Amino acid sequence: MNNFRLKYKEKISSLSFFHLLRLAKTIFKSPRGSINNGIIKVMFNLTYRCQCSCDYCWCSRYEKNTTEELSLAEVKRTVDQIAQRSSLFTLVSFVGGEPLLREDIYQIVKYATKRGLFVEMETNGVLLSESCVLKLKSSGLNHIFVRIEGSDETAHDSVSHCPGCFKLAIEGIRRCLRAGLSCSIFANASREKIRNGQVERIIDLAKRLRVNSVRVIYPTLAGGWINAENQRLSAEEEAKVAALLEPGFVYLESTGSCSKGSSRSCAALQKKFFHISCYGEIQPCPFVPLSFGNIRQRDLNEIVNGMFRHPVFYEGYNNCLMNDPDFRRKYILPAELWACYRNIVL
């Protein structure tokens, strides 16, 4: 139990009446044996638009077409379908691009929270003004992740290509903490940052800021780095990152693993995670440019359940799909539709 509390401390501390009510309904209204997941995370993309232009960005190749983005009504309908999944704990992470560019973001957060979903957000922090933070807090946001790419302005802004964004992000983090909004940092552990010590310095910065936790993300050959084989971490480099993990504070991507020496695993392949694009496409994860259906045409849970039965989940892949040469050879490289900025439809 202690390990569980350390691993999910920001989530446990943020549970509300709506989450507990949904949990009770799930337990008592679901036929015995029908609850198909203990914990599931849904990454819900609201827009591909962003003020930053990070070289590695997984969505950098997608079209930024505001006319095709899901409307507020479509987002709410999708949230309803997510809430219908018979999972004991369902976490929805609103991401982008930059989700705070959606003018209806506060309505979206409030609606998802009142449906009993644990609601997170990933942001570059640029728009975290005092007013914004207070609105997010009052909307019921449970937790927020702010992306930090370096421990100082020069290191961070050189990756984000957005002058001044480091200062704005740090000020935003402080505002969140002052407002009592649970806040963490997420950072990409690129080869360069491992070599120059920036990963350690970002963790030290997080401790000084007193954020809840640090999520470390390994480089993935997707988006801007889809063909960047030189960014693939070696076993030695992964070991250096794994040595920095700290129980209850520094953990490895969506696995939640915080034990020193832990290796990367794929929550999507474990069927504990899936992604919804801002155009309504269902993907195993945001890095994988494969669409298994669109929620504008079919029920979300029908698509997700069908996706989890697809051969890709049973072909022996056990790590990051986009970094797996066999997966890339079979599903990605033969289909240059990816160069057309849309997902490959299976």
C-alpha positions as CSV (number, residue, x, y, z in Angstrom):
1,M,0.0,0.0,0.0
2,N,2.9,2.4,0.8
3,N,4.4,1.8,-2.6
4,F,1.0,2.5,-4.2
5,R,0.6,5.7,-2.3
6,L,4.1,6.9,-3.4
7,K,3.4,5.9,-7.0
8,Y,0.1,7.7,-7.2
9,K,0.3,10.3,-4.5
10,E,-0.8,13.2,-6.6
11,K,-3.8,11.2,-7.7
12,I,-4.9,9.9,-4.3
13,S,-4.6,13.4,-2.8
14,S,-6.8,14.9,-5.5
15,L,-9.8,12.5,-5.4
16,S,-13.1,14.2,-5.1
17,F,-16.8,13.3,-4.5
18,F,-17.4,12.8,-8.2
19,H,-14.5,10.3,-8.5
20,L,-15.7,8.3,-5.4
21,L,-19.3,8.4,-6.7
22,R,-18.2,7.0,-10.1
23,L,-16.1,4.4,-8.4
24,A,-19.1,3.2,-6.3
25,K,-21.3,3.1,-9.4
26,T,-18.8,1.1,-11.4
27,I,-18.4,-1.5,-8.6
28,F,-22.1,-1.9,-7.8
29,K,-23.7,-1.5,-11.3
30,S,-21.2,-3.6,-13.3
31,P,-22.0,-7.4,-13.6
32,R,-19.5,-9.5,-11.8
33,G,-16.4,-10.0,-13.9
34,S,-17.2,-7.3,-16.4
35,I,-14.8,-4.6,-15.0
36,N,-12.1,-4.9,-17.7
37,N,-9.4,-2.6,-16.2
38,G,-8.3,-1.5,-12.8
39,I,-6.7,1.7,-14.1
40,I,-6.8,3.1,-17.6
41,K,-5.4,6.4,-19.0
42,V,-6.9,8.2,-21.9
43,M,-4.7,10.8,-23.6
44,F,-7.2,13.2,-25.2
45,N,-5.7,15.7,-27.7
46,L,-7.7,18.9,-28.0
47,T,-5.5,20.7,-30.6
48,Y,-2.3,20.4,-32.5
49,R,-1.7,24.1,-32.3
50,C,1.1,25.3,-30.0
51,Q,3.3,28.4,-29.4
52,C,6.4,26.2,-29.3
53,S,8.0,24.2,-32.1
54,C,10.2,21.6,-30.4
55,D,12.3,19.6,-32.8
56,Y,11.2,16.2,-31.4
57,C,7.5,17.1,-31.0
58,W,5.4,14.0,-31.7
59,C,2.6,16.0,-33.3
60,S,4.8,18.4,-35.3
61,R,3.9,16.8,-38.6
62,Y,0.2,16.9,-38.2
63,E,-2.0,19.6,-39.9
64,K,-3.1,22.4,-37.5
65,N,-6.6,22.6,-38.9
66,T,-8.9,24.4,-36.4
67,T,-12.0,23.7,-38.5
68,E,-11.5,19.9,-38.1
69,E,-10.9,20.0,-34.4
70,L,-13.5,18.3,-32.2
71,S,-16.2,20.7,-31.2
72,L,-17.2,21.2,-27.5
73,A,-20.3,19.0,-28.0
74,E,-18.2,16.3,-29.6
75,V,-15.6,16.4,-26.8
76,K,-18.4,16.2,-24.2
77,R,-20.0,13.2,-26.0
78,T,-16.6,11.5,-26.1
79,V,-16.1,12.2,-22.4
80,D,-19.4,10.5,-21.7
81,Q,-18.3,7.4,-23.6
82,I,-15.0,7.3,-21.7
83,A,-16.9,7.5,-18.4
84,Q,-19.0,4.5,-19.5
85,R,-15.9,2.2,-19.7
86,S,-16.0,-0.3,-16.8
87,S,-12.7,0.7,-15.3
88,L,-12.3,1.3,-11.6
89,F,-10.1,4.3,-12.1
90,T,-10.1,6.3,-15.3
91,L,-7.6,9.1,-15.9
92,V,-8.1,11.5,-18.7
93,S,-5.1,13.7,-19.7
94,F,-6.0,16.7,-21.9
95,V,-3.0,17.5,-24.2
96,G,-2.0,19.2,-27.3
97,G,-0.2,20.9,-29.0
98,E,-1.2,23.3,-26.2
99,P,-4.6,22.5,-24.7
100,L,-4.9,26.0,-23.1
101,L,-5.3,27.4,-26.6
102,R,-8.8,26.0,-26.6
103,E,-11.1,28.8,-25.4
104,D,-13.5,26.2,-24.0
105,I,-10.9,24.4,-22.0
106,Y,-12.4,25.3,-18.6
107,Q,-15.8,23.9,-19.7
108,I,-14.1,20.7,-20.9
109,V,-12.2,20.2,-17.6
110,K,-15.3,20.9,-15.5
111,Y,-17.5,18.5,-17.5
112,A,-14.9,15.6,-17.4
113,T,-14.4,16.1,-13.6
114,K,-18.2,16.0,-13.0
115,R,-18.4,12.7,-14.9
116,G,-16.2,11.2,-12.3
117,L,-13.0,11.1,-14.3
118,F,-9.6,12.0,-12.9
119,V,-8.5,14.9,-15.0
120,E,-4.9,15.9,-15.8
121,M,-3.4,18.3,-18.3
122,E,-0.1,18.6,-20.1
123,T,1.0,22.2,-20.9
124,N,4.0,24.1,-22.0
125,G,3.1,26.6,-19.2
126,V,3.2,29.7,-21.4
127,L,-0.5,30.6,-20.7
128,L,-0.5,29.8,-17.0
129,S,-1.4,33.3,-15.8
130,E,-2.9,33.9,-12.3
131,S,-6.4,34.0,-13.9
132,C,-5.8,30.8,-15.9
133,V,-4.6,28.8,-12.9
134,L,-7.5,29.9,-10.7
135,K,-10.0,29.0,-13.4
136,L,-8.4,25.5,-13.9
137,K,-8.5,25.0,-10.1
138,S,-12.2,26.0,-9.9
139,S,-13.0,23.9,-12.9
140,G,-11.9,20.8,-10.9
141,L,-8.5,20.0,-12.6
142,N,-6.9,17.3,-10.5
143,H,-3.3,17.6,-11.7
144,I,-1.2,19.5,-14.2
145,F,2.1,18.6,-15.9
146,V,4.3,21.5,-17.1
147,R,6.9,20.7,-19.8
148,I,10.4,21.7,-18.9
149,E,13.3,21.1,-21.4
150,G,16.2,22.6,-19.5
151,S,17.1,23.9,-16.1
152,D,17.7,27.4,-17.3
153,E,16.3,29.8,-19.9
154,T,19.0,29.1,-22.5
155,A,18.7,25.3,-22.3
156,H,14.9,25.3,-22.3
157,D,14.2,27.9,-24.9
158,S,16.7,26.5,-27.4
159,V,14.6,23.3,-27.5
160,S,11.2,24.9,-27.5
161,H,12.1,27.6,-30.0
162,C,9.8,30.0,-28.1
163,P,11.8,32.9,-26.6
164,G,10.8,33.6,-23.0
165,C,8.8,30.4,-22.5
166,F,11.0,29.1,-19.7
167,K,10.4,32.1,-17.5
168,L,6.6,31.9,-18.2
169,A,6.6,28.1,-17.4
170,I,8.4,28.5,-14.1
171,E,6.1,31.4,-13.1
172,G,3.1,29.2,-14.0
173,I,4.4,26.3,-11.9
174,R,4.7,28.6,-8.9
175,R,1.2,30.0,-9.4
176,C,-0.2,26.4,-9.6
177,L,1.5,25.5,-6.3
178,R,0.4,28.7,-4.6
179,A,-3.2,28.0,-5.7
180,G,-3.0,24.4,-4.3
181,L,-3.2,22.8,-7.7
182,S,-1.2,19.6,-7.8
183,C,1.6,20.2,-10.3
184,S,4.4,18.1,-11.8
185,I,7.2,18.5,-14.4
186,F,7.6,16.3,-17.4
187,A,10.9,16.3,-19.4
188,N,12.3,14.6,-22.4
189,A,15.6,12.7,-21.7
190,S,17.3,13.3,-25.1
191,R,20.8,12.0,-25.7
192,E,22.2,15.5,-25.5
193,K,20.5,16.2,-22.2
194,I,21.8,13.0,-20.7
195,R,25.4,13.8,-21.8
196,N,25.4,17.4,-20.6
197,G,23.7,16.7,-17.3
198,Q,20.5,18.6,-18.0
199,V,18.3,15.7,-16.9
200,E,19.8,15.8,-13.4
201,R,19.6,19.6,-13.3
202,I,15.9,19.5,-14.3
203,I,15.3,17.1,-11.4
204,D,17.2,19.4,-9.0
205,L,15.1,22.3,-10.3
206,A,11.9,20.4,-9.6
207,K,13.0,19.7,-6.0
208,R,13.7,23.4,-5.5
209,L,10.3,24.3,-6.9
210,R,8.7,21.6,-4.7
211,V,6.5,20.1,-7.4
212,N,4.8,16.8,-6.8
213,S,6.9,14.7,-9.2
214,V,8.9,14.5,-12.3
215,R,8.0,12.3,-15.3
216,V,10.9,11.4,-17.5
217,I,10.2,10.6,-21.2
218,Y,12.6,8.6,-23.4
219,P,13.1,9.8,-27.0
220,T,10.7,8.3,-29.4
221,L,11.2,8.0,-33.2
222,A,7.9,9.8,-34.0
223,G,6.8,13.2,-35.2
224,G,9.8,15.5,-35.8
225,W,12.1,12.6,-34.9
226,I,10.3,9.9,-37.0
227,N,13.5,9.2,-39.0
228,A,16.0,10.4,-36.3
229,E,17.8,7.1,-35.7
230,N,20.6,9.0,-34.1
231,Q,18.3,10.0,-31.2
232,R,17.6,6.4,-30.1
233,L,19.1,5.9,-26.7
234,S,21.7,3.2,-26.1
235,A,21.3,0.7,-23.3
236,E,24.0,2.6,-21.4
237,E,22.1,5.9,-21.8
238,E,18.8,4.3,-20.7
239,A,20.6,2.9,-17.6
240,K,21.9,6.4,-16.8
241,V,18.4,7.8,-16.8
242,A,17.0,4.8,-14.9
243,A,19.6,5.5,-12.1
244,L,18.0,8.9,-11.6
245,L,14.5,7.5,-10.7
246,E,13.3,8.1,-7.2
247,P,10.4,6.4,-5.5
248,G,7.5,8.8,-5.1
249,F,9.2,11.6,-7.1
250,V,11.0,10.8,-10.3
251,Y,9.4,8.1,-12.5
252,L,9.5,6.8,-16.0
253,E,6.9,8.0,-18.5
254,S,3.4,6.4,-18.4
255,T,4.7,3.2,-16.7
256,G,4.7,5.0,-13.4
257,S,7.9,3.1,-12.5
258,C,10.0,4.9,-10.0
259,S,12.4,2.2,-8.9
260,K,16.0,2.8,-9.8
261,G,17.1,0.7,-12.7
262,S,13.6,0.2,-14.1
263,S,13.2,-0.2,-17.9
264,R,10.7,1.3,-20.3
265,S,7.5,-0.5,-20.9
266,C,4.4,0.3,-23.1
267,A,1.1,0.9,-21.3
268,A,-0.7,0.8,-24.7
269,L,0.5,-2.7,-25.4
270,Q,-0.7,-3.6,-21.9
271,K,-4.1,-2.2,-22.9
272,K,-4.1,0.4,-20.1
273,F,-3.7,3.4,-22.4
274,F,-5.1,4.8,-25.6
275,H,-5.1,8.2,-27.4
276,I,-7.8,10.3,-29.1
277,S,-6.6,12.8,-31.6
278,C,-8.0,16.3,-31.9
279,Y,-9.7,15.1,-35.1
280,G,-11.4,12.1,-33.4
281,E,-9.0,9.3,-34.4
282,I,-8.3,6.5,-32.0
283,Q,-4.6,5.5,-31.7
284,P,-2.7,3.1,-29.4
285,C,-0.6,6.1,-28.2
286,P,0.1,9.6,-29.6
287,F,3.4,8.5,-31.0
288,V,1.9,5.8,-33.2
289,P,0.4,7.3,-36.4
290,L,-2.1,4.5,-36.9
291,S,-5.9,5.2,-36.7
292,F,-8.2,2.4,-35.7
293,G,-11.4,4.4,-36.3
294,N,-12.9,7.8,-35.8
295,I,-15.4,8.7,-33.0
296,R,-17.3,10.9,-35.4
297,Q,-18.3,7.7,-37.2
298,R,-18.4,5.0,-34.5
299,D,-18.8,4.6,-30.8
300,L,-15.5,5.1,-28.9
301,N,-15.6,1.9,-26.9
302,E,-16.4,-0.2,-30.0
303,I,-13.3,1.2,-31.7
304,V,-11.1,0.8,-28.6
305,N,-12.2,-2.8,-28.0
306,G,-11.6,-3.6,-31.6
307,M,-8.2,-1.9,-31.5
308,F,-7.2,-4.0,-28.6
309,R,-8.0,-7.2,-30.6
310,H,-5.8,-6.1,-33.5
311,P,-2.8,-8.4,-34.3
312,V,-0.4,-5.5,-33.5
313,F,-1.1,-6.3,-29.8
314,Y,-0.3,-10.0,-30.2
315,E,2.8,-9.9,-32.5
316,G,5.4,-10.0,-29.7
317,Y,6.2,-6.3,-29.4
318,N,7.0,-5.5,-25.8
319,N,8.5,-2.0,-25.8
320,C,7.9,1.3,-27.5
321,L,6.3,0.5,-30.9
322,M,7.8,3.4,-32.8
323,N,11.3,2.5,-31.6
324,D,10.8,-1.2,-32.7
325,P,12.5,-1.8,-36.1
326,D,10.1,-4.7,-36.9
327,F,7.0,-2.6,-36.1
328,R,8.3,0.3,-38.2
329,R,9.2,-1.9,-41.1
330,K,5.7,-3.5,-41.1
331,Y,3.4,-0.7,-40.3
332,I,5.1,2.7,-40.8
333,L,7.7,2.7,-43.5
334,P,5.6,1.0,-46.2
335,A,2.9,3.6,-45.8
336,E,4.2,7.1,-46.7
337,L,0.8,8.5,-45.9
338,W,2.5,9.6,-42.7
339,A,4.2,12.2,-44.7
340,C,0.8,13.6,-45.6
341,Y,0.2,14.6,-42.0
342,R,-2.6,12.3,-41.3
343,N,-2.8,9.0,-39.5
344,I,-2.5,5.7,-41.4
345,V,-6.0,4.1,-41.3
346,L,-5.9,0.4,-40.6
